[in-house]
Amino acid sequence: MTNDASLSRRQIIVGGFPAGLAGLDEVFEALYQAGQVPKEDLGRELVARARRHNYIPSSAEHDFAAALLREYGAFCKQKESGQATKRKPQTWRGIPREQVPWFPMLDERFCDGCGKCLEFCSSGVYAKQQDGLVGVVHPLNCVVGCDACACLCAHKAITFPPRNILQTLAR
């Protein structure tokens, strides 16, 4: 595992929780250039490659494989559609966005799939999942300080960190 500041950074949802990972864009680009398609048996390879720059606990390998496969599938769709896949580094008050712990957490036990959060959020944080429920797919797209989607959720399935985290970071 190496720590290289020049590597891309992504925050993805793994087993329902956000995980910040380095070097995924580079891994995805190499696999895409090699003609690898996102299919189930690629999960282990994605975990092995992601481990070169990140700690992935053995007990969470299955969850990481599923999350990385989902992210690689989205990466491939973007490439095929001609959309840009490189993310422009963003900051909040001079702090790299991936270091700002502001994003929604969605408790699937309470989500009924109504999609109000999906319709409201113009930042692309949410997407419909295969099971019909909504999931947080791009947590770093969340506008820091915005929690309006949580107010819209009748079942209180969406929560955010306490606001005082932002006050502490702003100092």
Secondary structure, 3 states (H helix, E strand, C coil): CCCCCCCCEEEEEECCEEEEEECHHHHHHHHHHCCCCCCHHHHHHHHHHHCCCCCCCHHHHHHHHHHHHHHHHHHHHHHHHCCCCCCCCCEECCEEHHHCCCCCEECCCCCCCCCHHHHHCCCCCEEECCCCCEEECCHHHCCCCCCHHHHHCCCCCEECCCCHHHHHHHC
